C-alpha cells in the first residue's frame, strides 16, 4: 500500500481535523394561521423556525446577520405574544420568561425577546457569540 503525503502550509499544527456531526433534522410545522420569518422577507436568523400570525403587520424591520427584529403596532402585541406562546416548538426553543407584554426564549444558537410598549411590539432575535 502506498502512502500519500500532503504538504501542510504552516507549522505547529499536528492535530487531524475532526469530523463535525450534524444534529438530526428537526421537523418544523408551520402553524396554519402563521407565516415564517422567511415568508415575511427576512433572510437572516432562524427564519424557518420562527412564525408570526399571518395577519400581523410588520411596520419596520432589521435583518442583519447578527440580529433580526420585526416591529408592529402595539394594538397587535397581545395577539402576537399569544401566537408565539402557542407556536414556539419546544424541541427547538426554551422559554426562559413569560409575562404580560414580554417573552424571552432561546436555543443553542439564538436568544430572542418579544416585548410590547405603548407604541409598538417588537421581536428581536440575536445570534449567540460563537
Secondary structure as UniProt FT lines:
FT   TURN            32..33
FT   STRAND          34..36
FT   TURN            37..41
FT   TURN            47..49
FT   STRAND          51..53
FT   TURN            54..55
FT   STRAND          60..63
FT   STRAND          67..73
FT   HELIX           74..76
FT   HELIX           77..87
FT   TURN            90..92
FT   STRAND          94..99
FT   TURN            100..101
FT   STRAND          102..106
FT   STRAND          110..116
FT   STRAND          120..127
//
